[in-house]
Amino acid sequence: MKKFDLNIEKVLEHWAVPHALREIIANALDESNLTNTEEPKIFKDQEGKWHIKDFGRGLKYEHLTQNENLEKVKNPNQVIGKFGVGLKDALATFDRRKIGIFIKSKFSDITIEKLPKEDFDDVITLHAIVNKPSEPNMVGTDFIFTGLKDEDIEKAKDFFLMYSGEKKIEETKYGSLIENKKKRSRIYVNGICVAEEDNMLFSYNITSLTKKLLQSLNRERTNVGRSAYTDRIKSILLECSSSTFASKLVVDLQKIQTGSSHDELQWIDVQLHACKILSSQEKVLFATAYDLMEGGKYLNYAKDEGIRIITVPDSLASKLGNSTDLNGNSFRNIDIYAEEWNEKFEFDIVDVKNLSKKEKEIFAYKDTILEWFPKTKNVVHSIVVSETMRPDNYTGNDAAGLWELSNRRIIIKRSELRNIQSFAGTLVHELVHAHTGTDDNTIEFESELTDTIGNLSKLLLENSKNKRGLRSLFKI
């Protein structure tokens, strides 16, 4: 028997039994990863004692002297821990919490006792009692506990991703995106929880550590600040490309307007990345809150085609306008969809002979109205009637008329033939477009339309015989 003074300088008073068990499990998992051996076993034997057993190289008493495990330091992305002192902290906690521990390997059997320090009988310290191995051919290391509660084991296992039951959504070169099912997000580093977040959409397992994160992994493995892992979380998100990830993030994106979105949505480049994925994999239309109010029939047409409407904030909408999705295509917004729909639209032109008697009489006034405009240019080649009409680009409702520059024709919706006023007003409106080349909702068009109304008013006033006739015309 040999007595080995553990020389523990500072005891972590706030550690509970699960924290100490976490260190034993972490060391067992690290040994499994470093030696490529089978997963450690955590089990209760017939005597009610709990075991944490790995199948690695076996613990030596020399391991109790190390302040920092150099092998782990050289492999920061392969192991969970970096501090050799974690084992000593755990042993001190077990002693303080009255948990019995027996460590077995092919090198020795180790127990823990409080004994006088060598040459200082009045100072009592924690010692490891090292005996010859009871199983010299044993593989790995077996930690055996007495006085341990089942709930302590469960709480200890809950620190680890592999025992948490959380589902991995996607793996990246920086780490894993984890589905958050426990109403709290966890930040794992190489599979062990180092922080919890209240308002994140996902959990994360960081496997590629930054220098800042390495420096933040303190002896206690707790209270790692968000600033230490934010960059890596962002990197994981921007590397993800699955539809599951994008769908969840985009659903949350639409909660920004109500202030109920998760913290990942604070990063506009993450918002943009999610939209790129979704646009590449689904038929979607990105609309602002204003578009939802003003989009009119185009939104209904899009829904009828099975296109998913995604509401985005104005700040993101402007980014989408200057970007492309993962396939190199422009993002579909209400304007782009309107152009797509209009290009596919086919007018249902009505033969004049199929108009009703009243409609024919009203349509015949087109020749008179045409005479009100200059004849120096053959601007309009034809005027036709259509049963159907495209929506206009401003209200989303079906347009009453359309000037089609490519064919130099004016198309009037058949419903405008219900009376002279509707037909004449629509035809004059489109003739102003044709003769001036101006667009709706522009100052130029408004000016040209005003001039035309003035000229028509002058014509009517000069040819009117009495005021009563004017009242009848304007229904005064």
N, C-alpha and C positions, 0 to 999 in steps of 0.2 A: 504494500500500500504506500502511495505517495500523496503528500498533501501539497496542493497547488493553490497559492494565494491569488485570487482573482483581481486584487488591487482595483476594485471599482471605486473611482473617485467621486462620481456624482450619480446618485440614484434618481431615476425618473419617477418621482413620487406619484404623479397623476396617472401613470400607466396602470391599466387593469389587466386581468389575466388574458383577455383576448388579444391585447396589444403584444404581450409576450409570446403567445402562441403564434401570432402573425409572423414574428421573426423566425421562429423554428420552421414554419411552413415555407417562408420565403427562402431560407437557406436550403431547404430540401428541394425546392423547385429550381433554384440556381444550380445545385449540384446535378440535377437531372439534365438541365440544359447544357451545362459545361461538359458533361461526360456522355451526353446522348444516350442516357439510360432511361428505363421506363418511369412513368409518372409515379411520384410518391403516393403512398397509401396512408389514409387517415381512417383509423378504425378503433372499435372498442372490443377488448378481448372478453373471454368468459368470466374473468374476475372483475369486470367492470372498469378496467384500466384503459385509458385512451393511449393510442400509439400514433406517432408521426414517423413514418419510415421511408427513407429513400434507398436507392440502389446504386449509389455512387461509390466513391473511393474509401469512404469511412472516415469518421472524425478522429483526429489525434488530439492529445491534450495540448500540443503546441498551438493549435488553432485558438486556444483560449488566451494566447499572449498577443495576438495581432490586434493592432489598433485600426488597421485598414487592410483589407484583403487586396493584394496587388493584382491577383488574377482577375478579380471583379472590376478593378479600376481599368484594366486593359480591355475589358469587354463590356463597356457600359450599355450597349444596345442588346446584349444577349442575356443579361441577368437582371434580377429584381433589385438586389441590394448592392451596396458598395461598402458598408461599414462592418468590419469584423466585430466591432464592439457591440453590435446588435444582439449577438448571442449572449454576451455578458450581461447586457441590460435585461434580457429575458430571464436569465438565471436569477438575477437579483430580485426581479419582480415575483417570480415563483416562490422564492423564499419568503419575501415580505407578505405574500398572499396565502401562505401556508399550503402551497401545492408541492407535493412530493415529485421528484424527477429522478429518473434513472436513465443514463445514456449508455447504449451498447454499440460497439463496433468491433472489428477484428483486431483493433489495436489495444482497446482497454474497455473497462466498465467504469463509468464515472457517476458519482453521486455528489450532492452538495451539503456542506455542513458549515456552521459558524464555529470558528476556532480562534484561539489566541494567535496574534501575528507573531511570526518568528522573532525572538529576542525582545518582544514587547508583550509580555503576558497579560498586561492590563488593557490591551487593545484587541477587541474581538472583531474579526473580519470574515468575510465569506470565502470559503475555500472549496475547491473541487477535490474530491477524494478519488484518486486514480488507482484502480486495481487491475490486475491482469485480466485479459479478456475471458469471459465465460464461454464465448463462441469464437474461437480463433479463425474459423473458416467462414465467418459471416460476411455477407455482401451488403455494403451500405452502412447506414447508421439508423438506429432505432431509439427514438425518444419515448419513454414510457412515463405516464403521469398517474398519480393517485390524488384523489380529492378534487378531481376536475369535473365540472358540471357540463352536461351535454350542451347547454345554451352557450357556454364559453367557446366550445368548439365551433358551433354554428356562427357565432359572432366573429370569430377569427377567420373562418372561411369566407365570410361575406366581404372581407377586405380584398379578395382576389377575384379578378374577372372570370377565371376559369370555373369558379364555384358559384358565381353570382346568378347564373341562369339568364344573363343578358345576351341577346342575340347580336352577332356581328352583321352589320349591313354591308360593309365594304372595306377592303384592305388597300392601303396605299403605301408608298415608300416611307411615309412619315409616321404611319400608325393606322389604327383601325377606327372606323366610325361604328358606334355601338347604339343599338336601339334602346331608348330610354323608357323602361316599363315601370319604374318604381317611383315615378313622380319626383325624382330628384336625379340630376345629372351627376355623373361621377367622372373624375379625371384620373385615369390609370396611367402609370408609368411602368412599362414592361409587365403589365398585368396586375399591379398592386395599386390600390386606391391611395392617392395622395391629397385629394381635395374633393369637395362636393359643391355643386352649384345649384341654386334654387330656380334659376330661370333660363336654363339652356334646353334646347330642343333635343339634343343628342348627348350620349356619353362618349368618351374618347379614350383610346388606349394609345399613348404615345410610345413609339418604339425607336424613333430616331431623335436623340436628345440633343438639345442645344447646350452651349456652354453655360448660358444663364440658368437653364433648367437644372443642369447637373449641380451647379453651385447652390441651388435652392433646395435640393433634396437633403434636408437636415437629418440629424441623428434620429429624430422621432418620427420621421416620415409623415408628418401632419402639418396642417396649416401652410401648405405651399401656396403662395400668392398667385392670383390670376395673371399678373404681369409676367410671371415666369413661364407660363405655358400658352399664353394667348397666340403667339406667333405660330406655334406648332398646330394648334387647333385650326387656325386659319389655313395653314398649309394643307392639312388633311382635307378640309372642306373643299378647297380649290382643286384638289387632286381627284375628288370623287366624281363619278360619272354615271352612277346607276339611276334608273328611273325611280326607284324607291326613295333614294336620297332626295332627288330633285322634287318629287311630288310632295314629300313631307315639308320641305323647305318652302315651296311655292304656296302651299296651303297656309303656312304660317305667315308668309309674305303678305297675304291679303288681310292679315290682322293688324298691320302697321297703322292703318287709318284709325283703329279703335284703341290703339295703345296696348294691345294684349299680345303682341308678338314676343318671341323669345330673343335672347341676347345675340344670337348668331346673325339676326337680321339687322343689327346695327352696322354691319360691314356691307357697303354697297357693292363691292367687288364679289362678295359671296352671293348677294342677291342676283347680280348679273350672271354669275356662273350657273346658278340654278336655272335661270331662264334659258341659258344657252343649251343646257342639257335637255330641258323639257321641249324646247322648240325643235330640237334635233330628233326627238323620239315620238312626239305627238303632234296632232293638228291643234294648234292653240292660237288664240288671238289675245294680245296684251292690250288692255284698255285702262285708262285712268278713270277716276271717279266722274270727271266731266264727260268722258266718252260714254259712260253708262247712262248719263242723263240725256245726252244729245245724239247718241248713236242711232236712234230710231230703228227702222226696219233692218238695217244692216246687221245689227246684233241678233235679231231674230233669224235672219237668213243664215248667219254663221252657226247658230245653235241648231237649226234644222239640218245643217250639213254635218253635224256631229263635231263641230269645232269647239274646243273648250275655251271659255272666256276667263282670262286671268286678270284680276285687278292689280295694278301696280301703282306705287306712288309716282308723282310727277318727276321727282329726282331720278328715279330709275328709268322712267319712260324716255327721258332725254338721253340716257346712256344707251338704251336699246336702239335708239334712232341712229347712233353712230357706230353700232357694232353688228356683228353677224353671229349666227349660231355655230355649233360645232361642225355643221355641214357646209359652212360658208354662205348660208342663205340669210337674207334680211329678216328681221323679226316682223311678224305680221301684226300691224296695228289696225285701227279702224280705217285709216286712209288707204293703206295698202290693200286691205280686204275689199274695200269699196271698188278699187281699181280692178282687182281680180274678178269680182262679181260682175262688174259692168262689161268687162271684156268677154265674159261668157254669156251675157244676157242676149236674148234674141227677141226682137220686137214681133208682135203679132199684128202685122199690117192688115188693115181692113180695106177691101175693095170698095170704092165709092158707091158702086151699084148695090152693095149690101147694106148701106146706111138706110136708116128710116127716112121717110119723107121729110120730117122736120129737121133731121140731122143734115140731109142734103141741102135744104134751104139755108141753114146756118153756115155750112161749109162753103157754099157758093159765094159768101161775102169775102172770101179770101182774095179774090181778084180786085175787089174795091179797096181792101186794106192795103194790098201791094202797091196800088197807085199812089198811096200817101208817102211812099219812100222813093228815093232817087232811082231813076231808071238808067243812069249812065253806066252802071256796072251790073253784070249778070251775076249777082251775088248768090241768090237762092235759086237752085235748080228745080226743086220740087217741094211740095208741102203734102204730107201724108198723115193719115190717122192710124193710131195703133190701139189695140185693145189693152195692151200691157205697157207699162212704162217703168224705167229704172228709177230708183230713189235719187233724190238730189243729194249733193255732197254736203249739205248744211243742216237739214232737218232730219234726213233719213227717211222722209215720207216720199211717196211716189211723186215724181215731178209732173207738173201739168203739161209741160212742153219741153222740147229739147232742140237746140241748134247743133246739128252734127256737121262739123266743119269738113271732115274727111269725105263725106258724100254730098256736101253742100245742100243738105235738106233739113227742113224743119219737121219735127214729128210732134203731133198734137195727141194727147190722150183722148180717147173717144168720149169719156165722161165730160170733157169740156164743151162738147156740142149740145149740152143740155139747154143752153140759151146763148143769145148773141153776145151778151156781156162777157161771159166766161171765155168763149171762143176768141172774141176780138182782143180781150185783155191779154190772153196767153200768146196769141199770134204776134201782137205788137211787141210784147216783151222779147220774144225770140227773134223778131226782125231787128230789134235794136242790137241784140248780140251779134247777129249776122252782119249788119252794116257797119258796126263800130269795132268789132273784135274785142270787146271788153267782157269781163267776167262778172258774175253775180257777186254781191257784197263788196264791191270796190267803189271807190269814189268816182272813178272814170265812168263806170256803168251808170251810177246814180245821176251823174251830170248829163250823160247822153239821154237817159230815160226822161229826165226833167225837160230837156230841150224838145224831145219828141212829144211829150204831153202838152207842152206850150204850143207847139206848131199845130197839133190836132185841135186844141182848144180854140186857137185862132181861127182855124178852118170852120169849126162848128159855130162859133160866134158870128162870123161873117156871113154864114149861110142860113142862120136861124131866122125865122120870120117873126117870132115873138118870144117873150120870156116864158110863156106857158109851155112852149115846145121844149125849152131847155129844162124846165122843171120835170117834164115827163121823161126826158132823156136820163137825167140823174136821179130820178125817183124822189124828188124833193117834195 
